[in-house]
Amino acid sequence: MLHLAGLLEELERSEPAQAAMAILEGSLSRRSTEEQGAFWRAVDIYYVSRKAPPEATPAMTPELAAAS
């Protein structure tokens, strides 16, 4: 799963990210609550389920791989 805290920290540090978020929020504010929810669900489906790296399993950790 994405580390949302890291993304929020990046948003706070990055002026381009802040500008993009302002544009996004402005666009979404003109939409209904249902449309806003659908947008964020689509973002979640795309970025979390399709782009996120898999969760680490014991076989994937470098320490255990080196010990084998």
C-alpha positions as CSV (number, residue, x, y, z in Angstrom):
1,M,0.0,0.0,0.0
2,L,1.1,3.5,-0.7
3,H,2.5,5.4,2.2
4,L,0.1,8.3,2.4
5,A,2.0,10.1,5.1
6,G,5.0,10.4,2.7
7,L,2.8,11.7,-0.1
8,L,1.3,14.3,2.2
9,E,4.8,15.4,3.3
10,E,5.8,15.7,-0.4
11,L,2.7,17.8,-1.0
12,E,3.6,20.1,1.8
13,R,7.2,20.5,0.5
14,S,6.5,20.8,-3.2
15,E,5.1,24.0,-4.7
16,P,4.2,22.3,-8.0
17,A,2.3,19.6,-6.0
18,Q,0.5,22.3,-4.1
19,A,-0.5,24.1,-7.3
20,A,-1.7,20.9,-8.8
21,M,-3.7,20.0,-5.8
22,A,-5.3,23.5,-5.8
23,I,-6.4,23.0,-9.4
24,L,-7.7,19.5,-8.6
25,E,-9.6,20.7,-5.5
26,G,-11.1,23.6,-7.6
27,S,-12.3,21.2,-10.2
28,L,-13.7,18.8,-7.7
29,S,-15.5,21.5,-5.8
30,R,-17.8,22.0,-8.9
31,R,-18.8,18.4,-8.8
32,S,-21.4,16.6,-6.7
33,T,-20.4,14.6,-3.6
34,E,-21.1,11.4,-5.5
35,E,-18.8,12.5,-8.4
36,Q,-16.1,13.4,-6.0
37,G,-16.3,10.1,-4.3
38,A,-16.3,8.3,-7.7
39,F,-13.1,10.2,-8.7
40,W,-11.3,9.3,-5.5
41,R,-12.4,5.6,-5.8
42,A,-11.0,5.6,-9.4
43,V,-7.7,7.1,-8.2
44,D,-7.5,4.5,-5.4
45,I,-8.3,1.6,-7.8
46,Y,-5.7,2.8,-10.3
47,Y,-2.8,3.7,-8.1
48,V,-3.2,1.4,-5.1
49,S,-4.3,-1.8,-6.7
50,R,-2.5,-1.6,-10.0
51,K,0.7,0.4,-9.4
52,A,1.7,-0.2,-5.8
53,P,4.5,-2.7,-5.3
54,P,3.4,-5.9,-3.6
55,E,3.7,-6.1,0.2
56,A,7.0,-7.6,1.3
57,T,6.8,-11.3,2.2
58,P,9.5,-13.1,4.2
59,A,10.8,-14.6,1.0
60,M,11.2,-11.1,-0.5
61,T,13.2,-9.5,2.4
62,P,16.9,-9.1,1.6
63,E,18.0,-10.5,5.0
64,L,16.1,-13.8,4.5
65,A,17.1,-14.1,0.8
66,A,20.8,-13.8,1.8
67,A,20.4,-16.4,4.5
68,S,19.0,-19.0,2.1
